[in-house]
């Protein structure tokens, strides 16, 4: 994991500089070619899957799905995670939405005014989001270890402009994790906000790196019938 993150930082640095070159801060064509080569080399050295941005921002493609409805997990021993983004004027001017990854796997974009759901086996996951520019991801917006227990539901709020003061809305604020614009919030608080938001992309069942199944898969996701809460 340490080598992957170091490679990721190298990619970020190269991409930022290359973006400035493209923007015109350095108009020397030879430098553009050299910087492009650096980016490609960094990408090839990175051991995690970076993916390609595929979610337009609300400015181009506003969320049009159904308003929030809680759903049951495919397997009752799994955890359900909702990630939502309250609408904002700035968010609706976004051309490309930040993309959410879990354990290096690209899952979905997160538009202003929308929400997504994620079904997970009990355990700990590396969840993070990267902001795209064109066909590259340039910046890590948040990154944190996500620990979930089977049978429980979690709510995460994404807001770059209007974060909440967790001490004001939670009885035990120390139990809620956050990084950057992503904050875990209590269910009662989340339901008041998320009920007005719409599902943008189909939810994701994530069984681990390299293993994904659609929600409708008619089978249990564990090999045995024992209750599983953590890996």
N, CA, C and O of each residue as an XYZ file, in Angstrom:
924
protein
N       0.825     -1.207      0.000
C       0.000      0.000      0.000
C       0.855      1.251      0.000
O       0.523      2.233     -0.664
N       2.008      1.220      0.777
C       2.872      2.387      0.842
C       3.457      2.731     -0.510
O       3.490      3.902     -0.888
N       3.935      1.702     -1.271
C       4.490      1.946     -2.597
C       3.446      2.480     -3.554
O       3.743      3.326     -4.398
N       2.211      1.983     -3.424
C       1.138      2.448     -4.298
C       0.845      3.918     -4.054
O       0.668      4.685     -5.001
N       0.793      4.316     -2.775
C       0.491      5.710     -2.471
C       1.616      6.627     -2.921
O       1.369      7.740     -3.384
N       2.893      6.144     -2.780
C       4.011      6.952     -3.230
C       3.960      7.150     -4.734
O       4.218      8.246     -5.233
N       3.625      6.084     -5.459
C       3.494      6.196     -6.908
C       2.359      7.134     -7.270
O       2.448      7.892     -8.235
N       1.272      7.076     -6.473
C       0.124      7.937     -6.729
C       0.505      9.405     -6.558
O       0.083     10.259     -7.338
N       1.308      9.692     -5.529
C       1.752     11.077     -5.321
C       2.619     11.539     -6.483
O       2.526     12.693     -6.902
N       3.467     10.649     -7.012
C       4.291     11.001     -8.166
C       3.425     11.321     -9.377
O       3.710     12.252    -10.131
N       2.362     10.535     -9.552
C       1.450     10.790    -10.652
C       0.785     12.151    -10.477
O       0.679     12.920    -11.432
N       0.332     12.451     -9.247
C      -0.314     13.736     -8.987
C       0.607     14.891     -9.349
O       0.191     15.832    -10.026
N       1.869     14.821     -8.896
C       2.806     15.905     -9.161
C       3.037     16.079    -10.655
O       3.050     17.198    -11.169
N       3.219     14.968    -11.338
C       3.445     15.047    -12.776
C       2.219     15.593    -13.503
O       2.341     16.407    -14.418
N       1.041     15.140    -13.089
C      -0.187     15.582    -13.742
C      -0.446     17.068    -13.517
O      -0.862     17.776    -14.434
N      -0.200     17.539    -12.295
C      -0.400     18.965    -12.019
C       0.499     19.821    -12.910
O       0.061     20.802    -13.510
N       1.757     19.422    -12.976
C       2.683     20.211    -13.770
C       2.324     20.149    -15.244
O       2.402     21.149    -15.957
N       1.933     18.972    -15.689
C       1.549     18.829    -17.088
C       0.309     19.667    -17.401
O       0.201     20.256    -18.477
N      -0.618     19.714    -16.454
C      -1.808     20.534    -16.651
C      -1.444     22.002    -16.793
O      -2.041     22.710    -17.604
N      -0.469     22.473    -16.012
C      -0.045     23.865    -16.133
C       0.597     24.122    -17.487
O       0.417     25.182    -18.086
N       1.344     23.140    -17.953
C       1.958     23.281    -19.275
C       0.890     23.411    -20.359
O       0.971     24.271    -21.235
N      -0.113     22.534    -20.277
C      -1.189     22.572    -21.257
C      -1.927     23.903    -21.188
O      -2.362     24.440    -22.207
N      -2.064     24.433    -19.963
C      -2.788     25.691    -19.785
C      -2.031     26.879    -20.349
O      -2.603     27.961    -20.481
N      -0.742     26.703    -20.688
C      -0.033     27.789    -21.345
C       1.054     28.443    -20.523
O       1.656     29.416    -20.977
N       1.332     27.934    -19.305
C       2.383     28.527    -18.499
C       3.755     28.254    -19.111
O       4.703     28.999    -18.862
N       3.864     27.218    -19.889
C       5.102     26.914    -20.585
C       4.721     26.438    -21.980
O       4.196     25.335    -22.133
N       4.970     27.234    -22.971
C       4.498     26.953    -24.319
C       5.521     26.201    -25.164
O       5.314     26.010    -26.363
N       6.621     25.774    -24.549
C       7.642     25.063    -25.280
C       7.162     23.653    -25.605
O       6.884     22.872    -24.695
N       7.060     23.320    -26.882
C       6.538     22.025    -27.304
C       7.399     20.875    -26.816
O       6.882     19.797    -26.524
N       8.708     21.088    -26.724
C       9.576     20.016    -26.236
C       9.262     19.679    -24.786
O       9.268     18.511    -24.397
N       8.983     20.718    -23.978
C       8.617     20.473    -22.588
C       7.304     19.715    -22.495
O       7.142     18.855    -21.629
N       6.386     20.020    -23.360
C       5.105     19.302    -23.340
C       5.313     17.818    -23.593
O       4.701     16.974    -22.938
N       6.184     17.507    -24.549
C       6.451     16.108    -24.877
C       7.143     15.415    -23.705
O       6.803     14.285    -23.355
N       8.117     16.102    -23.101
C       8.834     15.527    -21.969
C       7.890     15.270    -20.800
O       7.933     14.206    -20.183
N       7.037     16.248    -20.498
C       6.118     16.077    -19.375
C       5.104     14.977    -19.631
O       4.738     14.252    -18.706
N       4.648     14.840    -20.857
C       3.735     13.756    -21.189
C       4.404     12.408    -20.958
O       3.778     11.473    -20.459
N       5.677     12.314    -21.323
C       6.419     11.074    -21.104
C       6.535     10.764    -19.616
O       6.447      9.604    -19.213
N       6.738     11.815    -18.785
C       6.834     11.614    -17.337
C       5.532     11.074    -16.792
O       5.523     10.143    -15.986
N       4.417     11.667    -17.239
C       3.111     11.210    -16.779
C       2.883      9.754    -17.130
O       2.449      8.968    -16.288
N       3.176      9.388    -18.378
C       2.952      8.008    -18.800
C       3.852      7.042    -18.033
O       3.433      5.938    -17.687
N       5.098      7.464    -17.770
C       6.008      6.620    -16.996
C       5.503      6.430    -15.574
O       5.545      5.328    -15.027
N       5.021      7.529    -14.980
C       4.496      7.443    -13.615
C       3.288      6.542    -13.543
O       3.143      5.758    -12.606
N       2.412      6.652    -14.540
C       1.229      5.810    -14.570
C       1.601      4.344    -14.669
O       0.996      3.503    -14.004
N       2.595      4.029    -15.495
C       2.999      2.636    -15.657
C       3.647      2.090    -14.395
O       3.616      0.883    -14.152
N       4.248      2.990    -13.573
C       4.899      2.557    -12.343
C       3.919      2.369    -11.205
O       4.261      1.753    -10.196
N       2.712      2.882    -11.341
C       1.742      2.831    -10.257
C       1.053      1.477    -10.252
O       0.565      1.024    -11.288
N       1.010      0.824     -9.091
C       0.487     -0.539     -9.006
C      -1.012     -0.588     -8.791
O      -1.593     -1.671     -8.849
N      -1.681      0.570     -8.538
C      -3.124      0.534     -8.358
C      -3.807      1.013     -9.628
O      -3.197      1.692    -10.454
N      -5.054      0.660     -9.776
C      -5.819      0.998    -10.963
C      -6.375      2.417    -10.838
O      -7.225      2.692     -9.991
N      -5.874      3.328    -11.712
C      -6.321      4.715    -11.639
C      -7.638      4.926    -12.357
O      -8.465      5.718    -11.906
N      -7.850      4.234    -13.467
C      -9.089      4.386    -14.207
C      -9.143      5.668    -15.006
O      -8.185      6.441    -15.028
N     -10.262      5.889    -15.658
C     -10.495      7.074    -16.484
C     -11.784      7.723    -16.022
O     -12.779      7.025    -15.828
N     -11.800      9.049    -15.837
C     -13.028      9.729    -15.420
C     -14.170      9.447    -16.391
O     -13.993      9.496    -17.608
N     -15.350      9.150    -15.833
C     -16.471      8.835    -16.714
C     -17.782      9.480    -16.267
O     -18.829      9.231    -16.865
N     -17.735     10.314    -15.213
C     -18.958     10.936    -14.715
C     -18.930     12.440    -14.955
O     -18.100     13.150    -14.388
N     -19.841     12.923    -15.799
C     -19.953     14.356    -16.025
C     -20.466     15.045    -14.767
O     -21.142     14.429    -13.943
N     -20.142     16.316    -14.628
C     -20.665     17.086    -13.518
C     -22.102     17.492    -13.767
O     -22.639     17.290    -14.856
N     -22.727     18.073    -12.734
C     -24.136     18.455    -12.822
C     -24.372     19.552    -13.853
O     -25.488     19.690    -14.354
N     -23.354     20.328    -14.176
C     -23.501     21.385    -15.176
C     -23.832     20.797    -16.547
O     -24.603     21.377    -17.311
N     -23.244     19.648    -16.847
C     -23.460     18.990    -18.138
C     -24.598     17.979    -18.063
O     -25.400     17.865    -18.990
N     -24.660     17.260    -16.973
C     -25.618     16.148    -16.862
C     -26.150     16.087    -15.435
O     -25.604     15.368    -14.598
N     -27.197     16.826    -15.158
C     -27.749     16.884    -13.800
C     -28.350     15.541    -13.397
O     -28.783     14.761    -14.246
N     -28.368     15.285    -12.099
C     -28.935     14.037    -11.573
C     -30.434     13.989    -11.861
O     -31.160     14.943    -11.582
N     -30.885     12.872    -12.420
C     -32.300     12.743    -12.781
C     -32.929     11.460    -12.249
O     -34.044     11.118    -12.642
N     -32.246     10.751    -11.374
C     -32.782      9.498    -10.856
C     -33.886      9.719     -9.839
O     -34.316     10.849     -9.607
N     -34.334      8.641     -9.242
C     -35.407      8.711     -8.245
C     -34.879      9.290     -6.939
O     -33.708      9.125     -6.597
N     -35.764      9.971     -6.217
C     -35.366     10.491     -4.913
C     -35.092      9.328     -3.957
O     -35.494      8.190     -4.200
N     -34.412      9.641     -2.891
C     -33.880      8.626     -1.979
C     -34.946      7.659     -1.454
O     -36.028      8.054     -1.020
N     -34.590      6.390     -1.515
C     -35.378      5.330     -0.906
C     -34.401      4.353     -0.256
O     -33.527      3.824     -0.942
N     -34.524      4.100      1.044
C     -33.626      3.119      1.674
C     -33.870      1.731      1.095
O     -35.003      1.372      0.777
N     -32.813      0.966      0.964
C     -32.935     -0.371      0.388
C     -32.281     -1.391      1.313
O     -31.426     -1.054      2.132
N     -32.697     -2.630      1.165
C     -32.104     -3.710      1.941
C     -30.843     -4.196      1.241
O     -30.714     -4.086      0.022
N     -29.923     -4.730      2.017
C     -28.724     -5.303      1.421
C     -29.060     -6.601      0.702
O     -30.048     -7.264      1.019
N     -28.237     -6.951     -0.255
C     -28.397     -8.212     -0.970
C     -28.260     -9.381      0.003
O     -29.002    -10.360     -0.075
N     -27.308     -9.264      0.912
C     -27.089    -10.254      1.958
C     -27.256     -9.544      3.292
O     -26.606     -8.522      3.511
N     -28.102    -10.040      4.197
C     -28.350     -9.345      5.468
C     -27.123     -9.224      6.359
O     -27.138     -8.477      7.337
N     -26.059     -9.952      6.028
C     -24.842     -9.857      6.834
C     -23.876     -8.807      6.293
O     -22.791     -8.616      6.843
N     -24.262     -8.136      5.231
C     -23.448     -7.071      4.666
C     -23.806     -5.728      5.291
O     -24.832     -5.594      5.957
N     -22.959     -4.751      5.071
C     -23.210     -3.380      5.517
C     -23.658     -2.541      4.326
O     -23.254     -2.795      3.191
N     -24.493     -1.542      4.591
C     -24.930     -0.609      3.562
C     -24.332      0.768      3.858
O     -24.439      1.278      4.974
N     -23.705      1.356      2.847
C     -23.089      2.676      2.989
C     -23.721      3.619      1.976
O     -23.717      3.344      0.776
N     -24.262      4.730      2.461
C     -24.796      5.777      1.593
C     -23.832      6.959      1.599
O     -23.391      7.407      2.657
N     -23.514      7.453      0.422
C     -22.690      8.651      0.280
C     -23.512      9.679     -0.485
O     -23.937      9.426     -1.613
N     -23.732     10.823      0.121
C     -24.566     11.817     -0.550
C     -23.891     13.176     -0.604
O     -22.989     13.474      0.179
N     -24.345     13.992     -1.544
C     -23.765     15.311     -1.757
C     -24.883     16.344     -1.875
O     -25.544     16.419     -2.911
N     -25.103     17.141     -0.825
C     -26.146     18.173     -0.904
C     -25.890     19.111     -2.076
O     -24.744     19.394     -2.423
N     -26.968     19.585     -2.676
C     -26.790     20.456     -3.834
C     -26.266     21.826     -3.406
O     -26.497     22.280     -2.285
N     -25.559     22.462     -4.323
C     -25.019     23.800     -4.112
C     -24.844     24.471     -5.461
O     -24.722     23.803     -6.488
N     -24.833     25.781     -5.452
C     -24.667     26.520     -6.707
C     -23.332     26.195     -7.355
O     -23.237     26.026     -8.570
N     -22.295     26.111     -6.512
C     -20.972     25.784     -7.048
C     -20.962     24.367     -7.629
O     -20.363     24.126     -8.677
N     -21.625     23.436     -6.944
C     -21.657     22.065     -7.419
C     -22.349     21.927     -8.768
O     -21.965     21.088     -9.583
N     -23.361     22.743     -9.005
C     -24.076     22.675    -10.271
C     -23.295     23.310    -11.419
O     -23.710     23.215    -12.574
N     -22.185     23.945    -11.117
C     -21.323     24.507    -12.159
C     -20.171     23.571    -12.495
O     -19.308     23.908    -13.306
N     -20.156     22.416    -11.882
C     -19.088     21.448    -12.067
C     -19.220     20.730    -13.409
O     -20.302     20.269    -13.772
N     -18.120     20.642    -14.135
C     -18.118     19.969    -15.436
C     -17.850     18.478    -15.283
O     -18.424     17.667    -16.009
N     -16.990     18.112    -14.352
C     -16.700     16.703    -14.067
C     -16.834     16.457    -12.566
O     -16.356     17.250    -11.754
N     -17.476     15.375    -12.212
C     -17.706     15.064    -10.802
C     -16.528     14.289    -10.218
O     -15.887     13.516    -10.930
N     -16.235     14.485     -8.935
C     -15.209     13.663     -8.288
C     -15.632     12.197     -8.294
O     -16.821     11.882     -8.232
N     -14.651     11.314     -8.368
C     -14.912      9.881     -8.471
C     -14.487      9.162     -7.191
O     -13.444      9.464     -6.610
N     -15.304      8.216     -6.767
C     -15.046      7.464     -5.540
C     -14.395      6.120     -5.887
O     -14.821      5.422     -6.808
N     -13.350      5.778     -5.122
C     -12.641      4.510     -5.265
C     -12.688      3.766     -3.936
O     -12.708      4.381     -2.870
N     -12.706      2.441     -4.008
C     -12.584      1.604     -2.815
C     -11.516      0.553     -3.088
O     -11.614     -0.210     -4.050
N     -10.499      0.520     -2.236
C      -9.380     -0.410     -2.414
C      -8.813     -0.353     -3.831
O      -8.469     -1.381     -4.414
N      -8.720      0.851     -4.372
C      -8.124      1.043     -5.685
C      -9.055      0.801     -6.850
O      -8.650      0.975     -8.000
N     -10.298      0.404     -6.590
C     -11.250      0.122     -7.660
C     -12.172      1.324     -7.874
O     -12.801      1.806     -6.932
N     -12.245      1.796     -9.099
C     -13.107      2.922     -9.436
C     -14.564      2.476     -9.417
O     -14.928      1.512    -10.090
N     -15.413      3.186     -8.638
C     -16.795      2.749     -8.484
C     -17.804      3.694     -9.127
O     -18.546      3.281    -10.018
N     -17.847      4.965     -8.691
C     -18.858      5.870     -9.241
C     -18.444      7.322     -9.001
O     -17.585      7.617     -8.171
N     -19.080      8.211     -9.753
C     -18.896      9.639     -9.539
C     -19.928     10.147     -8.543
O     -20.923      9.477     -8.264
N     -19.677     11.344     -8.009
C     -20.578     11.904     -7.005
C     -20.947     13.330     -7.413
O     -20.166     14.266     -7.236
N     -22.153     13.473     -7.961
C     -22.608     14.772     -8.446
C     -23.319     15.568     -7.356
O     -23.833     15.004     -6.390
N     -23.338     16.862     -7.526
C     -24.108     17.722     -6.638
C     -25.588     17.374     -6.749
O     -26.119     17.239     -7.851
N     -26.249     17.229     -5.608
C     -27.667     16.898     -5.603
C     -27.956     15.419     -5.732
O     -29.106     15.025     -5.932
N     -26.926     14.592     -5.620
C     -27.133     13.157     -5.799
C     -26.609     12.332     -4.636
O     -25.950     12.851     -3.736
N     -26.910     11.041     -4.668
C     -26.378     10.107     -3.682
C     -26.074      8.785     -4.355
O     -26.571      8.501     -5.445
N     -25.255      7.980     -3.702
C     -24.928      6.637     -4.170
C     -24.979      5.684     -2.989
O     -24.829      6.102     -1.841
N     -25.188      4.410     -3.265
C     -25.110      3.412     -2.199
C     -24.074      2.360     -2.539
O     -23.783      2.084     -3.703
N     -23.528      1.783     -1.479
C     -22.443      0.825     -1.615
C     -22.640     -0.277     -0.589
O     -22.681     -0.014      0.613
N     -22.762     -1.510     -1.062
C     -22.927     -2.654     -0.174
C     -21.595     -3.368     -0.001
O     -20.932     -3.712     -0.980
N     -21.206     -3.589      1.264
C     -19.890     -4.148      1.566
C     -19.977     -5.305      2.550
O     -20.847     -5.321      3.420
N     -19.076     -6.271      2.413
C     -18.872     -7.242      3.473
C     -18.320     -6.491      4.679
O     -17.683     -5.451      4.517
N     -18.555     -7.001      5.879
C     -17.950     -6.397      7.047
C     -16.432     -6.415      6.926
O     -15.856     -7.404      6.475
N     -15.783     -5.325      7.328
C     -14.330     -5.256      7.221
C     -13.843     -3.827      7.142
O     -14.597     -2.891      7.409
N     -12.581     -3.655      6.773
C     -11.979     -2.335      6.644
C     -11.520     -2.127      5.206
O     -10.882     -2.998      4.613
N     -11.846     -0.981      4.662
C     -11.553     -0.655      3.274
C     -10.869      0.702      3.174
O     -11.040      1.569      4.031
N     -10.102      0.862      2.125
C      -9.491      2.158      1.834
C     -10.401      2.880      0.848
O     -10.480      2.493     -0.318
N     -11.087      3.923      1.304
C     -11.999      4.660      0.436
C     -11.431      6.050      0.199
O     -10.983      6.717      1.132
N     -11.454      6.477     -1.047
C     -10.956      7.804     -1.369
C     -11.641      8.327     -2.625
O     -12.296      7.584     -3.356
N     -11.471      9.620     -2.851
C     -12.063     10.254     -4.033
C     -11.002     11.087     -4.727
O     -10.154     11.703     -4.081
N     -11.061     11.096     -6.054
C     -10.114     11.898     -6.844
C     -10.884     12.802     -7.791
O     -11.909     12.418     -8.355
N     -10.364     14.010     -7.951
C     -11.000     14.989     -8.835
C     -10.354     14.918    -10.213
O      -9.130     14.972    -10.330
N     -11.179     14.795    -11.265
C     -10.639     14.649    -12.610
C     -10.413     15.974    -13.336
O     -10.971     17.013    -12.982
N      -9.576     15.892    -14.359
C      -9.422     16.977    -15.328
C      -9.209     16.322    -16.673
O      -8.149     15.755    -16.939
N     -10.212     16.401    -17.515
C     -10.132     15.731    -18.804
C     -10.130     14.222    -18.625
O     -11.074     13.658    -18.074
N      -9.060     13.560    -19.096
C      -8.979     12.096    -19.022
C      -8.076     11.633    -17.890
O      -7.744     10.450    -17.809
N      -7.671     12.559    -17.004
C      -6.787     12.202    -15.901
C      -7.421     12.562    -14.560
O      -8.258     13.460    -14.476
N      -7.006     11.844    -13.510
C      -7.368     12.222    -12.146
C      -6.186     12.998    -11.568
O      -5.059     12.505    -11.562
N      -6.447     14.219    -11.079
C      -5.361     15.086    -10.672
C      -5.178     15.234     -9.174
O      -4.058     15.471     -8.721
N      -6.227     15.105     -8.398
C      -6.121     15.433     -6.983
C      -6.948     14.486     -6.127
O      -8.091     14.173     -6.457
N      -6.364     14.037     -5.030
C      -7.110     13.248     -4.055
C      -7.879     14.203     -3.150
O      -7.285     15.048     -2.480
N      -9.203     14.065     -3.133
C     -10.059     14.980     -2.380
C     -10.190     14.529     -0.928
O     -10.129     15.348     -0.011
N     -10.369     13.232     -0.723
C     -10.382     12.673      0.627
C      -9.877     11.249      0.569
O      -9.918     10.607     -0.481
N      -9.402     10.758      1.696
C      -8.972      9.364      1.795
C      -8.999      8.959      3.256
O      -8.423      9.639      4.105
N      -9.658      7.863      3.549
C      -9.726      7.398      4.932
C     -10.006      5.904      4.980
O     -10.550      5.343      4.029
N      -9.636      5.251      6.090
C      -9.985      3.837      6.268
C     -11.451      3.734      6.690
O     -11.877      4.356      7.663
N     -12.196      2.953      5.955
C     -13.626      2.780      6.237
C     -13.839      1.412      6.864
O     -13.658      0.384      6.212
N     -14.224      1.407      8.138
C     -14.490      0.153      8.846
C     -15.995     -0.011      9.031
O     -16.657      0.853      9.606
N     -16.523     -1.114      8.545
C     -17.965     -1.342      8.631
C     -18.244     -2.707      9.250
O     -17.445     -3.635      9.127
N     -19.386     -2.811      9.913
C     -19.840     -4.066     10.488
C     -21.054     -4.567      9.727
O     -21.923     -3.786      9.340
N     -21.109     -5.866      9.518
C     -22.236     -6.441      8.806
C     -23.558     -6.165      9.492
O     -23.647     -6.198     10.720
N     -24.594     -5.889      8.694
C     -25.919     -5.633      9.241
C     -26.171     -4.193      9.620
O     -27.291     -3.853     10.002
N     -25.156     -3.319      9.528
C     -25.322     -1.921      9.903
C     -25.374     -1.014      8.669
O     -24.943     -1.392      7.580
N     -25.914      0.190      8.870
C     -26.025      1.179      7.798
C     -25.231      2.424      8.189
O     -25.265      2.861      9.340
N     -24.516      2.986      7.215
C     -23.661      4.148      7.454
C     -24.001      5.245      6.458
O     -24.373      4.978      5.316
N     -23.866      6.483      6.914
C     -24.154      7.630      6.063
C     -22.952      8.570      6.031
O     -22.391      8.926      7.067
N     -22.573      8.962      4.817
C     -21.462      9.883      4.643
C     -21.916     11.078      3.797
O     -22.559     10.924      2.759
N     -21.567     12.244      4.267
C     -21.951     13.507      3.630
C     -20.729     14.147      2.990
O     -19.688     14.294      3.629
N     -20.866     14.532      1.708
C     -19.767     15.171      0.975
C     -20.147     16.617      0.686
O     -21.117     16.879     -0.025
N     -19.384     17.551      1.237
C     -19.631     18.969      0.969
C     -18.331     19.736      1.103
O     -17.739     19.785      2.182
N     -17.890     20.334      0.013
C     -16.661     21.115      0.033
C     -16.897     22.520      0.571
O     -15.968     23.161      1.063
N     -18.119     22.998      0.482
C     -18.416     24.377      0.878
C     -19.052     24.495      2.249
O     -18.772     25.443      2.982
N     -19.906     23.541      2.607
C     -20.679     23.661      3.843
C     -20.590     22.400      4.704
O     -21.582     21.689      4.864
N     -19.410     22.120      5.260
C     -19.306     20.964      6.162
C     -20.086     21.211      7.441
O     -20.324     22.359      7.816
N     -20.481     20.145      8.108
C     -21.200     20.273      9.377
C     -20.214     20.196     10.536
O     -19.129     19.630     10.404
N     -20.598     20.764     11.662
C     -19.814     20.626     12.888
C     -20.345     19.387     13.600
O     -21.426     19.413     14.188
N     -19.582     18.313     13.543
C     -20.075     17.025     14.011
C     -20.447     17.066     15.486
O     -21.349     16.343     15.909
N     -19.773     17.895     16.277
C     -20.081     17.997     17.702
C     -21.480     18.540     17.954
O     -22.051     18.327     19.023
N     -22.033     19.244     16.967
C     -23.352     19.843     17.127
C     -24.489     18.895     16.748
O     -25.643     19.138     17.101
N     -24.169     17.821     16.033
C     -25.235     16.940     15.545
C     -25.121     15.505     16.043
O     -26.031     14.705     15.827
N     -24.015     15.166     16.706
C     -23.806     13.778     17.153
C     -23.581     13.730     18.656
O     -22.890     14.585     19.209
N     -24.161     12.734     19.322
C     -23.991     12.566     20.761
C     -22.577     12.098     21.108
O     -22.022     12.470     22.142
N     -22.002     11.273     20.222
C     -20.645     10.779     20.437
C     -19.810     11.077     19.193
O     -19.543     10.175     18.400
N     -19.403     12.317     19.016
C     -18.721     12.738     17.786
C     -17.423     11.984     17.518
O     -17.010     11.864     16.365
N     -16.773     11.475     18.562
C     -15.510     10.776     18.368
C     -15.676      9.469     17.598
O     -14.692      8.909     17.115
N     -16.899      8.981     17.479
C     -17.144      7.736     16.751
C     -17.343      7.946     15.249
O     -17.476      6.981     14.496
N     -17.363      9.205     14.818
C     -17.611      9.507     13.406
C     -16.311      9.929     12.733
O     -15.579     10.779     13.239
N     -16.038      9.316     11.574
C     -14.792      9.601     10.860
C     -15.031     10.655      9.790
O     -16.152     10.830      9.313
N     -13.969     11.349      9.421
C     -14.074     12.325      8.344
C     -12.695     12.643      7.797
O     -11.686     12.492      8.484
N     -12.670     13.083      6.559
C     -11.442     13.559      5.935
C     -11.827     14.489      4.805
O     -12.620     14.127      3.936
N     -11.263     15.694      4.816
C     -11.610     16.657      3.781
C     -13.102     16.933      3.768
O     -13.689     17.184      4.820
N     -13.730     16.892      2.594
C     -15.165     17.187      2.502
C     -16.084     16.020      2.859
O     -17.304     16.183      2.862
N     -15.527     14.851      3.158
C     -16.350     13.679      3.477
C     -16.472     13.537      4.988
O     -15.470     13.468      5.700
N     -17.726     13.494      5.474
C     -17.976     13.355      6.907
C     -19.019     12.271      7.148
O     -20.069     12.251      6.505
N     -18.724     11.381      8.070
C     -19.745     10.443      8.514
C     -20.708     11.198      9.427
O     -20.278     11.942     10.308
N     -22.011     11.007      9.216
C     -23.011     11.731      9.998
C     -24.049     10.756     10.560
O     -24.226      9.660     10.027
N     -24.739     11.156     11.643
C     -25.777     10.295     12.222
C     -26.928     10.076     11.244
O     -27.200     10.910     10.381
N     -27.594      8.936     11.401
C     -28.675      8.579     10.491
C     -29.794      9.618     10.486
O     -30.264     10.004      9.415
N     -30.227     10.074     11.648
C     -31.336     11.025     11.716
C     -31.024     12.307     10.953
O     -31.876     12.845     10.247
N     -29.800     12.786     11.103
C     -29.388     13.994     10.382
C     -29.335     13.734      8.882
O     -29.818     14.539      8.086
N     -28.745     12.602      8.502
C     -28.600     12.276      7.083
C     -29.951     12.156      6.389
O     -30.117     12.643      5.271
N     -30.903     11.522      7.030
C     -32.207     11.298      6.405
C     -32.946     12.603      6.110
O     -33.734     12.674      5.167
N     -32.691     13.630      6.913
C     -33.337     14.920      6.664
C     -32.806     15.569      5.388
O     -33.526     16.313      4.723
N     -31.553     15.289      5.048
C     -30.952     15.888      3.852
C     -31.081     14.994      2.622
O     -31.384     15.468      1.527
N     -30.850     13.719      2.813
C     -30.778     12.816      1.668
C     -32.132     12.548      1.033
O     -32.201     12.136     -0.125
N     -33.218     12.779      1.780
C     -34.552     12.495      1.238
C     -34.890     13.360      0.027
O     -35.786     13.021     -0.746
N     -34.182     14.468     -0.143
C     -34.438     15.357     -1.276
C     -33.503     15.074     -2.464
O     -33.658     15.669     -3.530
N     -32.549     14.179     -2.280
C     -31.542     13.926     -3.302
C     -31.922     12.738     -4.179
O     -32.798     11.944     -3.835
N     -31.245     12.637     -5.317
C     -31.586     11.617     -6.302
C     -30.418     10.670     -6.560
O     -29.253     11.063     -6.500
N     -30.759      9.413     -6.851
C     -29.751      8.408     -7.182
C     -29.255      8.659     -8.597
O     -30.045      8.693     -9.540
N     -27.943      8.836     -8.744
C     -27.394      9.164    -10.065
C     -26.985      7.928    -10.851
O     -27.386      7.770    -12.004
N     -26.194      7.051    -10.245
C     -25.739      5.836    -10.906
C     -26.230      4.622    -10.119
O     -26.499      4.742     -8.924
N     -26.352      3.464    -10.754
C     -26.781      2.272    -10.022
C     -25.854      2.005     -8.846
O     -24.643      2.193     -8.953
N     -26.417      1.567     -7.727
C     -25.601      1.247     -6.568
C     -24.652      0.095     -6.857
O     -24.784     -0.607     -7.860
N     -23.692     -0.084     -5.953
C     -22.626     -1.058     -6.197
C     -22.536     -2.059     -5.046
O     -22.488     -1.668     -3.880
N     -22.515     -3.338     -5.374
C     -22.137     -4.361     -4.413
C     -20.648     -4.601     -4.599
O     -20.214     -4.940     -5.700
N     -19.863     -4.433     -3.555
C     -18.413     -4.590     -3.640
C     -17.973     -5.689     -2.698
O     -18.036     -5.536     -1.478
N     -17.525     -6.804     -3.267
C     -17.129     -7.941     -2.452
C     -15.642     -8.035     -2.221
O     -15.174     -8.986     -1.596
N     -14.878     -7.059     -2.717
C     -13.428     -7.079     -2.569
C     -12.766     -6.735     -3.881
O     -13.426     -6.630     -4.914
N     -11.450     -6.559     -3.837
C     -10.703     -6.184     -5.032
C     -10.892     -7.218     -6.138
O     -10.690     -8.412     -5.919
N     -11.273     -6.767     -7.303
C     -11.436     -7.656     -8.448
C     -12.711     -8.456     -8.443
O     -12.871     -9.362     -9.261
N     -13.650     -8.139     -7.519
C     -14.885     -8.919     -7.444
C     -16.068     -7.999     -7.223
O     -16.209     -7.396     -6.159
N     -16.907     -7.895     -8.222
C     -18.105     -7.083     -8.109
C     -19.285     -7.861     -8.677
O     -19.122     -8.623     -9.629
N     -20.462     -7.677     -8.106
C     -21.666     -8.323     -8.603
C     -22.788     -7.297     -8.651
O     -22.847     -6.403     -7.806
N     -23.678     -7.417     -9.630
C     -24.825     -6.508     -9.659
C     -25.758     -6.784     -8.496
O     -25.758     -7.886     -7.947
N     -26.545     -5.804     -8.119
C     -27.405     -5.924     -6.946
C     -28.395     -7.080     -7.060
O     -28.735     -7.706     -6.056
N     -28.854     -7.363     -8.268
C     -29.910     -8.355     -8.410
C     -29.419     -9.795     -8.361
O     -30.228    -10.718     -8.458
N     -28.102    -10.013     -8.211
C     -27.580    -11.380     -8.213
C     -28.296    -12.222     -7.155
O     -28.231    -11.896     -5.970
N     -28.979    -13.303     -7.562
C     -29.828    -14.067     -6.628
C     -29.060    -15.138     -5.856
O     -29.365    -16.325     -5.971
N     -28.059    -14.720     -5.067
C     -27.341    -15.702     -4.278
C     -26.723    -15.028     -3.063
O     -26.571    -13.808     -3.021
N     -26.368    -15.849     -2.071
C     -25.700    -15.331     -0.889
C     -24.267    -14.992     -1.249
O     -23.677    -15.620     -2.128
N     -23.707    -14.004     -0.574
C     -22.367    -13.555     -0.931
C     -21.278    -14.161     -0.045
O     -20.095    -13.880     -0.238
N     -21.664    -14.972      0.904
C     -20.695    -15.640      1.758
C     -20.721    -17.136      1.476
O     -21.724    -17.679      1.012
N     -19.598    -17.794      1.765
C     -19.499    -19.226      1.506
C     -20.268    -20.042      2.537
O     -20.682    -21.166      2.252
N     -20.464    -19.484      3.737
C     -21.165    -20.217      4.765
C     -22.312    -19.369      5.295
O     -22.523    -18.247      4.834
N     -23.032    -19.888      6.236
C     -24.194    -19.188      6.773
C     -23.914    -18.544      8.135
O     -24.838    -18.084      8.807
N     -22.646    -18.513      8.540
C     -22.297    -17.903      9.809
C     -22.398    -16.393      9.719
O     -22.171    -15.813      8.657
N     -22.735    -15.760     10.818
C     -22.810    -14.314     10.841
C     -21.406    -13.741     10.710
O     -20.488    -14.146     11.422
N     -21.255    -12.807      9.802
C     -19.963    -12.182      9.565
C     -20.104    -10.695      9.824
O     -20.936    -10.035      9.202
N     -19.310    -10.162     10.725
C     -19.350     -8.730     11.007
C     -18.091     -8.023     10.576
O     -18.139     -6.852     10.201
N     -16.948     -8.716     10.620
C     -15.682     -8.128     10.204
C     -14.836     -9.185      9.521
O     -15.025    -10.389      9.696
N     -13.878     -8.675      8.721
C     -12.947     -9.607      8.104
C     -12.030    -10.206      9.147
O     -11.169    -11.021      8.817
